[in-house]
Amino acid sequence: MRKYFVGGNWKSNNTMADTHTLIGKTINALNFGPEKTEVAIFPSTIQLTEVQKQLTNKNVYVGCQNISKYGFGAYTGETSVLHLKDLGINWTLVGHSERRSLFAENNAIVAEKTKFALDNKVNVVLCIGETLQERESDQTLNVIQQQLGHVKDVLAAKDSWSNIVIAYEPVWAIGTGKVATPQQAQDVHAFIRKWMAEHVAKEVAEAVRIIYGGSVTEKNCQELITQTDIDGFLVGGASLKPGFTDIVNAVNQAQ
Ligand code: PGA
């Protein structure tokens, strides 16, 4: 049985006061079975240590939204996975579509960052997904294969995948209110699992968590989570609001 996974991607939002409220009122009060569901929040990097201080809910992990592909050194403005390790933070997002489109991160960079994080024992939520134009020109599965293929090629051991959660996030669904239908999401998730079975290993494909992201809310999550290959969510906008609790509950109660 795969554990469910729910991530809250706060993006570049929240004053410190907003963060105190969100942690105090919502995150610390989350009540779920950690043997069934994992929950991680991804605040702004500059708030990570404060979030660690405020967080009393020991079942919730804290993660970073992005890391550099380097260790310590002369890389002005960058956060290394070594900084995360030093703080005891063991999750990071890699390859979010906003990183890819706004900050020119290509598949090779995403693969390098993923490997570097795993080499340093930091778990990765690997974000992949197609743009609207790619979907409309029937390129979705090609894009997904390429995104996964680059990561697969840099990981020597198939065991590495046990520290990766794959987040399928169609770019056209992110922040648009246009959520994928349960069938659209399930189709791509099933494809990812099949690809993993064929290119990595059957047991890895069975075990890897594949979560959906893109306009997930407390209203649409119930039906999405019933899909066989959807193992949870990466939530953006709705993770900044009290309704995040309903999303975690819906996942934790799913059969
Ligand atoms: P959204 O963002 O839930 O606001 O669409 C999801 C994400 O970017 O991870």
Residues whose N, C-alpha, C, O or C-beta is under 5 A from the ligand:
A	BS01	PGA	N9 A173 I174 G175 T176 G213 G214 S215 V216 L234 V235 G236 G237 A238
